[in-house]
Amino acid sequence: MSFCDHCEGQRFDRAQVLRTLRATRKRLRESGDACSSDQTLALVIEAVRALDIPHLDTVDELVEGEIVH
């Protein structure tokens, strides 16, 4: 099965985010510190924000009007 560049990029991005979430979960477990749900979510959001995820935007010149993806 083959994917277009946009879809392939999304698959890579999703995998990268999942790896980061798993690493953050592991780090929190190993630290032994009890975190509130708010603190935990703040750490997760910070970890995901630190990722360098480019936005792939392809434009099909044959399509007129608004492009949604």
N, CA, C and O atoms as CSV, one atom per row, in Angstrom:
chain,resi,resn,atom,element,x,y,z
A,1,MET,N,N,0.850,-1.170,0.000
A,1,MET,CA,C,0.000,0.000,0.000
A,1,MET,C,C,0.897,1.235,0.000
A,1,MET,O,O,1.918,1.277,0.686
A,2,SER,N,N,0.510,2.207,-0.757
A,2,SER,CA,C,1.274,3.433,-0.871
A,2,SER,C,C,0.428,4.607,-0.386
A,2,SER,O,O,-0.792,4.622,-0.550
A,3,PHE,N,N,1.089,5.577,0.206
A,3,PHE,CA,C,0.412,6.764,0.707
A,3,PHE,C,C,0.982,7.992,0.020
A,3,PHE,O,O,2.160,8.024,-0.334
A,4,CYS,N,N,0.135,9.014,-0.168
A,4,CYS,CA,C,0.625,10.281,-0.702
A,4,CYS,C,C,1.549,10.923,0.339
A,4,CYS,O,O,1.583,10.486,1.489
A,5,ASP,N,N,2.295,11.952,-0.059
A,5,ASP,CA,C,3.229,12.609,0.857
A,5,ASP,C,C,2.523,13.141,2.095
A,5,ASP,O,O,3.042,13.035,3.207
A,6,HIS,N,N,1.341,13.712,1.902
A,6,HIS,CA,C,0.601,14.279,3.028
A,6,HIS,C,C,0.218,13.196,4.032
A,6,HIS,O,O,0.441,13.353,5.232
A,7,CYS,N,N,-0.356,12.103,3.545
A,7,CYS,CA,C,-0.782,11.020,4.429
A,7,CYS,C,C,0.412,10.323,5.077
A,7,CYS,O,O,0.361,9.959,6.251
A,8,GLU,N,N,1.468,10.143,4.321
A,8,GLU,CA,C,2.681,9.537,4.879
A,8,GLU,C,C,3.237,10.419,5.990
A,8,GLU,O,O,3.696,9.914,7.014
A,9,GLY,N,N,3.199,11.723,5.793
A,9,GLY,CA,C,3.647,12.656,6.829
A,9,GLY,C,C,2.794,12.566,8.074
A,9,GLY,O,O,3.311,12.619,9.189
A,10,GLN,N,N,1.482,12.429,7.893
A,10,GLN,CA,C,0.595,12.302,9.048
A,10,GLN,C,C,0.868,11.011,9.811
A,10,GLN,O,O,0.823,10.998,11.041
A,11,ARG,N,N,1.148,9.935,9.101
A,11,ARG,CA,C,1.465,8.665,9.761
A,11,ARG,C,C,2.748,8.796,10.571
A,11,ARG,O,O,2.826,8.297,11.694
A,12,PHE,N,N,3.756,9.465,10.010
A,12,PHE,CA,C,5.010,9.684,10.724
A,12,PHE,C,C,4.772,10.558,11.949
A,12,PHE,O,O,5.279,10.258,13.030
A,13,ASP,N,N,4.005,11.637,11.793
A,13,ASP,CA,C,3.724,12.547,12.903
A,13,ASP,C,C,3.000,11.836,14.032
A,13,ASP,O,O,3.320,12.029,15.205
A,14,ARG,N,N,2.023,11.011,13.674
A,14,ARG,CA,C,1.259,10.264,14.674
A,14,ARG,C,C,2.184,9.333,15.450
A,14,ARG,O,O,2.088,9.245,16.674
A,15,ALA,N,N,3.065,8.649,14.760
A,15,ALA,CA,C,4.002,7.745,15.414
A,15,ALA,C,C,4.937,8.512,16.340
A,15,ALA,O,O,5.249,8.054,17.439
A,16,GLN,N,N,5.374,9.669,15.894
A,16,GLN,CA,C,6.271,10.501,16.698
A,16,GLN,C,C,5.572,10.977,17.981
A,16,GLN,O,O,6.174,10.971,19.055
A,17,VAL,N,N,4.333,11.379,17.871
A,17,VAL,CA,C,3.572,11.825,19.040
A,17,VAL,C,C,3.361,10.662,19.995
A,17,VAL,O,O,3.528,10.822,21.204
A,18,LEU,N,N,2.995,9.492,19.478
A,18,LEU,CA,C,2.779,8.334,20.349
A,18,LEU,C,C,4.057,7.941,21.083
A,18,LEU,O,O,4.006,7.611,22.267
A,19,ARG,N,N,5.200,7.970,20.404
A,19,ARG,CA,C,6.474,7.667,21.069
A,19,ARG,C,C,6.745,8.672,22.190
A,19,ARG,O,O,7.202,8.295,23.269
A,20,THR,N,N,6.466,9.936,21.934
A,20,THR,CA,C,6.688,10.973,22.940
A,20,THR,C,C,5.768,10.779,24.138
A,20,THR,O,O,6.193,10.933,25.283
A,21,LEU,N,N,4.507,10.442,23.877
A,21,LEU,CA,C,3.563,10.204,24.973
A,21,LEU,C,C,3.999,9.007,25.820
A,21,LEU,O,O,3.928,9.054,27.048
A,22,ARG,N,N,4.441,7.953,25.172
A,22,ARG,CA,C,4.891,6.772,25.921
A,22,ARG,C,C,6.130,7.085,26.748
A,22,ARG,O,O,6.244,6.637,27.889
A,23,ALA,N,N,7.063,7.853,26.181
A,23,ALA,CA,C,8.276,8.225,26.911
A,23,ALA,C,C,7.931,9.116,28.106
A,23,ALA,O,O,8.532,8.986,29.172
A,24,THR,N,N,6.973,10.011,27.931
A,24,THR,CA,C,6.549,10.882,29.037
A,24,THR,C,C,5.891,10.063,30.134
A,24,THR,O,O,6.142,10.298,31.315
A,25,ARG,N,N,5.050,9.104,29.759
A,25,ARG,CA,C,4.415,8.227,30.746
A,25,ARG,C,C,5.473,7.453,31.522
A,25,ARG,O,O,5.392,7.345,32.745
A,26,LYS,N,N,6.451,6.923,30.824
A,26,LYS,CA,C,7.524,6.164,31.476
A,26,LYS,C,C,8.308,7.052,32.437
A,26,LYS,O,O,8.628,6.644,33.554
A,27,ARG,N,N,8.613,8.266,31.992
A,27,ARG,CA,C,9.366,9.205,32.829
A,27,ARG,C,C,8.575,9.545,34.095
A,27,ARG,O,O,9.148,9.614,35.182
A,28,LEU,N,N,7.268,9.757,33.961
A,28,LEU,CA,C,6.447,10.063,35.124
A,28,LEU,C,C,6.382,8.880,36.091
A,28,LEU,O,O,6.434,9.070,37.307
A,29,ARG,N,N,6.270,7.672,35.561
A,29,ARG,CA,C,6.235,6.481,36.418
A,29,ARG,C,C,7.545,6.299,37.166
A,29,ARG,O,O,7.554,5.980,38.355
A,30,GLU,N,N,8.655,6.504,36.457
A,30,GLU,CA,C,9.973,6.292,37.062
A,30,GLU,C,C,10.329,7.367,38.081
A,30,GLU,O,O,11.120,7.118,38.991
A,31,SER,N,N,9.758,8.555,37.941
A,31,SER,CA,C,10.084,9.636,38.872
A,31,SER,C,C,9.523,9.356,40.262
A,31,SER,O,O,10.078,9.817,41.259
A,32,GLY,N,N,8.433,8.606,40.334
A,32,GLY,CA,C,7.849,8.280,41.620
A,32,GLY,C,C,7.089,9.429,42.251
A,32,GLY,O,O,6.472,9.252,43.302
A,33,ASP,N,N,7.117,10.592,41.641
A,33,ASP,CA,C,6.380,11.740,42.167
A,33,ASP,C,C,4.905,11.611,41.816
A,33,ASP,O,O,4.540,11.223,40.706
A,34,ALA,N,N,4.080,11.944,42.780
A,34,ALA,CA,C,2.632,11.933,42.523
A,34,ALA,C,C,2.266,13.268,41.879
A,34,ALA,O,O,2.546,14.334,42.427
A,35,CYS,N,N,1.641,13.191,40.715
A,35,CYS,CA,C,1.215,14.397,40.003
A,35,CYS,C,C,-0.301,14.419,39.950
A,35,CYS,O,O,-0.957,13.382,39.855
A,36,SER,N,N,-0.831,15.613,40.014
A,36,SER,CA,C,-2.270,15.745,39.810
A,36,SER,C,C,-2.545,15.546,38.320
A,36,SER,O,O,-1.626,15.574,37.502
A,37,SER,N,N,-3.791,15.348,37.985
A,37,SER,CA,C,-4.136,15.178,36.566
A,37,SER,C,C,-3.781,16.430,35.781
A,37,SER,O,O,-3.351,16.342,34.631
A,38,ASP,N,N,-3.957,17.596,36.394
A,38,ASP,CA,C,-3.623,18.846,35.720
A,38,ASP,C,C,-2.119,18.940,35.458
A,38,ASP,O,O,-1.705,19.351,34.375
A,39,GLN,N,N,-1.305,18.564,36.437
A,39,GLN,CA,C,0.156,18.582,36.259
A,39,GLN,C,C,0.580,17.584,35.187
A,39,GLN,O,O,1.446,17.878,34.363
A,40,THR,N,N,-0.028,16.419,35.204
A,40,THR,CA,C,0.304,15.390,34.218
A,40,THR,C,C,-0.022,15.862,32.809
A,40,THR,O,O,0.795,15.720,31.899
A,41,LEU,N,N,-1.213,16.424,32.625
A,41,LEU,CA,C,-1.584,16.922,31.299
A,41,LEU,C,C,-0.684,18.066,30.867
A,41,LEU,O,O,-0.347,18.166,29.687
A,42,ALA,N,N,-0.291,18.923,31.781
A,42,ALA,CA,C,0.615,20.028,31.447
A,42,ALA,C,C,1.958,19.485,30.956
A,42,ALA,O,O,2.522,20.009,29.995
A,43,LEU,N,N,2.473,18.445,31.604
A,43,LEU,CA,C,3.736,17.831,31.167
A,43,LEU,C,C,3.597,17.187,29.794
A,43,LEU,O,O,4.505,17.278,28.967
A,44,VAL,N,N,2.474,16.543,29.553
A,44,VAL,CA,C,2.231,15.892,28.259
A,44,VAL,C,C,2.121,16.948,27.156
A,44,VAL,O,O,2.712,16.794,26.087
A,45,ILE,N,N,1.376,18.005,27.411
A,45,ILE,CA,C,1.235,19.074,26.421
A,45,ILE,C,C,2.591,19.698,26.115
A,45,ILE,O,O,2.899,19.975,24.956
A,46,GLU,N,N,3.390,19.917,27.133
A,46,GLU,CA,C,4.735,20.485,26.942
A,46,GLU,C,C,5.597,19.563,26.079
A,46,GLU,O,O,6.326,20.030,25.204
A,47,ALA,N,N,5.514,18.255,26.327
A,47,ALA,CA,C,6.304,17.292,25.561
A,47,ALA,C,C,5.892,17.292,24.088
A,47,ALA,O,O,6.752,17.242,23.209
A,48,VAL,N,N,4.606,17.346,23.812
A,48,VAL,CA,C,4.122,17.336,22.428
A,48,VAL,C,C,4.445,18.656,21.732
A,48,VAL,O,O,4.797,18.669,20.552
A,49,ARG,N,N,4.327,19.757,22.458
A,49,ARG,CA,C,4.672,21.059,21.871
A,49,ARG,C,C,6.147,21.128,21.475
A,49,ARG,O,O,6.501,21.826,20.525
A,50,ALA,N,N,6.996,20.417,22.187
A,50,ALA,CA,C,8.430,20.444,21.908
A,50,ALA,C,C,8.791,19.704,20.619
A,50,ALA,O,O,9.900,19.856,20.107
A,51,LEU,N,N,7.860,18.904,20.092
A,51,LEU,CA,C,8.119,18.183,18.851
A,51,LEU,C,C,8.172,19.150,17.673
A,51,LEU,O,O,7.461,20.154,17.640
A,52,ASP,N,N,9.016,18.832,16.725
A,52,ASP,CA,C,9.107,19.637,15.508
A,52,ASP,C,C,8.299,18.930,14.426
A,52,ASP,O,O,8.822,18.095,13.688
A,53,ILE,N,N,7.011,19.277,14.342
A,53,ILE,CA,C,6.121,18.639,13.385
A,53,ILE,C,C,5.750,19.666,12.319
A,53,ILE,O,O,5.006,20.609,12.585
A,54,PRO,N,N,6.273,19.474,11.118
A,54,PRO,CA,C,5.934,20.425,10.052
A,54,PRO,C,C,4.520,20.177,9.540
A,54,PRO,O,O,3.983,19.077,9.660
A,55,HIS,N,N,3.947,21.195,8.982
A,55,HIS,CA,C,2.634,21.045,8.358
A,55,HIS,C,C,2.853,20.868,6.864
A,55,HIS,O,O,3.390,21.753,6.198
A,56,LEU,N,N,2.441,19.737,6.350
A,56,LEU,CA,C,2.560,19.487,4.920
A,56,LEU,C,C,1.284,19.948,4.251
A,56,LEU,O,O,0.209,19.416,4.528
A,57,ASP,N,N,1.388,20.908,3.393
A,57,ASP,CA,C,0.209,21.448,2.725
A,57,ASP,C,C,0.416,21.321,1.224
A,57,ASP,O,O,1.235,22.023,0.630
A,58,THR,N,N,-0.331,20.427,0.633
A,58,THR,CA,C,-0.233,20.268,-0.808
A,58,THR,C,C,-1.426,20.934,-1.457
A,58,THR,O,O,-2.546,20.852,-0.953
A,59,VAL,N,N,-1.189,21.581,-2.552
A,59,VAL,CA,C,-2.257,22.280,-3.247
A,59,VAL,C,C,-2.441,21.642,-4.617
A,59,VAL,O,O,-1.512,21.571,-5.421
A,60,ASP,N,N,-3.653,21.186,-4.858
A,60,ASP,CA,C,-3.984,20.623,-6.150
A,60,ASP,C,C,-4.491,21.777,-7.013
A,60,ASP,O,O,-5.548,22.345,-6.738
A,61,GLU,N,N,-3.749,22.115,-8.037
A,61,GLU,CA,C,-4.086,23.269,-8.860
A,61,GLU,C,C,-5.402,23.095,-9.619
A,61,GLU,O,O,-5.964,24.076,-10.107
A,62,LEU,N,N,-5.893,21.873,-9.723
A,62,LEU,CA,C,-7.122,21.630,-10.448
A,62,LEU,C,C,-8.364,21.863,-9.595
A,62,LEU,O,O,-9.477,21.933,-10.117
A,63,VAL,N,N,-8.173,21.984,-8.274
A,63,VAL,CA,C,-9.311,22.183,-7.370
A,63,VAL,C,C,-9.548,23.666,-7.170
A,63,VAL,O,O,-8.624,24.416,-6.856
A,64,GLU,N,N,-10.781,24.082,-7.352
A,64,GLU,CA,C,-11.146,25.482,-7.170
A,64,GLU,C,C,-11.817,25.657,-5.812
A,64,GLU,O,O,-12.458,24.724,-5.328
A,65,GLY,N,N,-11.690,26.804,-5.196
A,65,GLY,CA,C,-12.389,27.096,-3.950
A,65,GLY,C,C,-11.588,26.679,-2.729
A,65,GLY,O,O,-10.365,26.546,-2.779
A,66,GLU,N,N,-12.304,26.477,-1.636
A,66,GLU,CA,C,-11.687,26.184,-0.358
A,66,GLU,C,C,-11.141,24.739,-0.320
A,66,GLU,O,O,-11.778,23.800,-0.799
A,67,ILE,N,N,-9.963,24.604,0.258
A,67,ILE,CA,C,-9.347,23.296,0.394
A,67,ILE,C,C,-9.360,22.929,1.866
A,67,ILE,O,O,-8.858,23.681,2.701
A,68,VAL,N,N,-9.932,21.780,2.186
A,68,VAL,CA,C,-10.010,21.318,3.559
A,68,VAL,C,C,-9.304,19.971,3.645
A,68,VAL,O,O,-9.522,19.079,2.825
A,69,HIS,N,N,-8.458,19.849,4.656
A,69,HIS,CA,C,-7.851,18.537,4.922
A,69,HIS,C,C,-7.490,18.418,6.354
A,69,HIS,O,O,-6.967,17.386,6.775
